Amino acid sequence: MSKIEIRYQRLSDAKRFFEIINNPNFIYLDIRVKSIEDERLFLSKNKERRKSNFAYNYTITLNKKVVGSIGIKINQHRPYIGEIGYFIDEAYWGQGITTKAVKLVEEIGFKKLNLKRIEVIMDPKNKASEKVAIKNNYKKEGLMKKFIIKENSYQDALLYAKVL
Ligand SMILES: CC(C)(COP(=O)(O)OP(=O)(O)OC[C@H]1O[C@@H](n2cnc3c(N)ncnc32)[C@H](O)[C@@H]1OP(=O)(O)O)[C@@H](O)C(=O)NCCC(=O)NCCS
């Protein structure tokens, strides 16, 4: 039986995240990391991000093996709103891992972080990400015009949300 869990990210996850993220097939993910050292630096700031109620980042594990990442970013103007973001190693796509991880992190968001509203935002072409939101019963609220800046142009994004 495969077991999907989430836990706080560790500095020792840096090498795996670096490998997972630097995948040319991650066309809808804006994050690019230059080196394992840069990834370690990013991870080293997670504690501070939690302390300042800015973001809560988790490692997704499958039978204790690192397969991806999921986090909730808190809206700094409206701290009752969080936004979930995620990525999974391509070798593990299509197994329902992110769908389950969203359930786990959403529970933290609503029960521990006292959020009233959780959003998932994606490129309209990112069908896998949209499906993850739909499978978790997030409701489509619309298309946000010129929401993302990518390669020097403003692009639209889909907004999905769940409210308590
Ligand atoms: C988006 C992502 C995290 C999904 O992870 P995952 O673990 O494969 O997701 P799940 O298996 O839980 O669900 C994906 C669903 O999308 C479906 N799907 C995948 N590609 C699809 C496509 N091109 N069109 C329609 N559906 C698609 C899968 O079949 C699956 O649905 P199913 O369970 O009904 O078969 C993963 O593709 C990824 O890491 N992508 C790169 C990073 C990224 O884009 N992150 C999101 C930024 S908003």
The ligand as an SDF file (V2000), in Angstrom:
LIG
                    3D

 48 50  0  0  0  0  0  0  0  0999 V2000
   -0.0010   19.7400  -11.6770 C   0  0  0  0  0  0  0  0  0  0  0  0
    0.6450   18.5330  -10.9890 C   0  0  0  0  0  0  0  0  0  0  0  0
    1.1600   18.9740   -9.6270 C   0  0  0  0  0  0  0  0  0  0  0  0
   -0.4140   17.4240  -10.8380 C   0  0  0  0  0  0  0  0  0  0  0  0
    0.1370   16.4040  -10.0610 O   0  0  0  0  0  0  0  0  0  0  0  0
   -0.4010   14.8810  -10.0730 P   0  0  0  0  0  0  0  0  0  0  0  0
    0.0920   14.2400   -8.8170 O   0  0  0  0  0  0  0  0  0  0  0  0
   -0.0830   14.2460  -11.3650 O   0  0  0  0  0  0  0  0  0  0  0  0
   -1.9870   15.1300   -9.9650 O   0  0  0  0  0  0  0  0  0  0  0  0
   -3.1090   14.0190   -9.7440 P   0  0  0  0  0  0  0  0  0  0  0  0
   -2.6280   12.6860  -10.2230 O   0  0  0  0  0  0  0  0  0  0  0  0
   -3.5970   14.1180   -8.3440 O   0  0  0  0  0  0  0  0  0  0  0  0
   -4.2770   14.5680  -10.6940 O   0  0  0  0  0  0  0  0  0  0  0  0
   -4.0060   14.9780  -12.0210 C   0  0  0  0  0  0  0  0  0  0  0  0
   -5.2270   14.7770  -12.8810 C   0  0  0  0  0  0  0  0  0  0  0  0
   -5.0590   15.5300  -14.0820 O   0  0  0  0  0  0  0  0  0  0  0  0
   -5.2630   14.6870  -15.1830 C   0  0  0  0  0  0  0  0  0  0  0  0
   -4.4830   15.2270  -16.3000 N   0  0  0  0  0  0  0  0  0  0  0  0
   -3.1410   15.2390  -16.4500 C   0  0  0  0  0  0  0  0  0  0  0  0
   -2.8210   15.8530  -17.6120 N   0  0  0  0  0  0  0  0  0  0  0  0
   -3.9900   16.2450  -18.1840 C   0  0  0  0  0  0  0  0  0  0  0  0
   -4.3290   16.9050  -19.4030 C   0  0  0  0  0  0  0  0  0  0  0  0
   -3.3820   17.3280  -20.2480 N   0  0  0  0  0  0  0  0  0  0  0  0
   -5.6620   17.1170  -19.6700 N   0  0  0  0  0  0  0  0  0  0  0  0
   -6.6200   16.7230  -18.8260 C   0  0  0  0  0  0  0  0  0  0  0  0
   -6.3450   16.0860  -17.6510 N   0  0  0  0  0  0  0  0  0  0  0  0
   -5.0480   15.8430  -17.3390 C   0  0  0  0  0  0  0  0  0  0  0  0
   -4.8260   13.3300  -14.6910 C   0  0  0  0  0  0  0  0  0  0  0  0
   -5.3460   12.3110  -15.5020 O   0  0  0  0  0  0  0  0  0  0  0  0
   -5.4270   13.3420  -13.2870 C   0  0  0  0  0  0  0  0  0  0  0  0
   -6.8300   13.1470  -13.3110 O   0  0  0  0  0  0  0  0  0  0  0  0
   -7.5040   11.6910  -13.0020 P   0  0  0  0  0  0  0  0  0  0  0  0
   -7.0910   11.3090  -11.6120 O   0  0  0  0  0  0  0  0  0  0  0  0
   -8.9610   11.9550  -13.1200 O   0  0  0  0  0  0  0  0  0  0  0  0
   -6.9580   10.7550  -14.0310 O   0  0  0  0  0  0  0  0  0  0  0  0
    1.8190   17.9680  -11.8370 C   0  0  0  0  0  0  0  0  0  0  0  0
    1.3860   17.7390  -13.1440 O   0  0  0  0  0  0  0  0  0  0  0  0
    3.0310   18.8900  -11.8660 C   0  0  0  0  0  0  0  0  0  0  0  0
    3.8780   18.8660  -10.9670 O   0  0  0  0  0  0  0  0  0  0  0  0
    3.1310   19.7460  -12.9120 N   0  0  0  0  0  0  0  0  0  0  0  0
    4.2610   20.6690  -13.0350 C   0  0  0  0  0  0  0  0  0  0  0  0
    4.1970   21.7770  -12.0030 C   0  0  0  0  0  0  0  0  0  0  0  0
    2.8900   22.5470  -12.0410 C   0  0  0  0  0  0  0  0  0  0  0  0
    2.3640   22.8300  -13.1160 O   0  0  0  0  0  0  0  0  0  0  0  0
    2.3710   22.8920  -10.8540 N   0  0  0  0  0  0  0  0  0  0  0  0
    1.1180   23.5900  -10.7160 C   0  0  0  0  0  0  0  0  0  0  0  0
    1.2410   25.0510  -10.9230 C   0  0  0  0  0  0  0  0  0  0  0  0
   -0.3670   25.8280  -10.8140 S   0  0  0  0  0  0  0  0  0  0  0  0
  1  2  1  0
  2  3  1  0
  2  4  1  0
  2 36  1  0
  4  5  1  0
  5  6  1  0
  6  7  2  0
  6  8  1  0
  6  9  1  0
  9 10  1  0
 10 11  2  0
 10 12  1  0
 10 13  1  0
 13 14  1  0
 14 15  1  0
 15 16  1  0
 15 30  1  0
 16 17  1  0
 17 18  1  0
 17 28  1  0
 18 19  1  0
 18 27  1  0
 19 20  2  0
 20 21  1  0
 21 22  1  0
 21 27  2  0
 22 23  1  0
 22 24  2  0
 24 25  1  0
 25 26  2  0
 26 27  1  0
 28 29  1  0
 28 30  1  0
 30 31  1  0
 31 32  1  0
 32 33  2  0
 32 34  1  0
 32 35  1  0
 36 37  1  0
 36 38  1  0
 38 39  2  0
 38 40  1  0
 40 41  1  0
 41 42  1  0
 42 43  1  0
 43 44  2  0
 43 45  1  0
 45 46  1  0
 46 47  1  0
 47 48  1  0
M  END
$$$$
